[in-house]
């Protein structure tokens, strides 16, 4: 007997893993939007979650609807990261202008 489990044996655990990844990704997005999480840390966490998602998104292991929800969660966190980084850039630019005008 083979010790490797097939899709029919691991289906439930992979479905749970996909759901967990989706929840974690959405929580990271919420924390980032509320400015309770640094964008660099969020990027590192999302990178690890994507690696896990790639490992379990093989055909037959997860339902398509769950994978679509996970993709949507990753898209949301990507948008939040871009917005957060843009805000940081605007803030830094404003601080630079303020310091330049103060030194004149």
Secondary structure, DSSP 8 states (H G I E B T S, - for coil): ---S--HHHHHHHHHHHHHHHHHHHHHHHHHHHTT-S-HHHHHHHHHHHHHHHHHH-STTTS-HHHHHHHHHHHHHHHHHHHHHHHHHHHHHHHHHHHHHHHH-
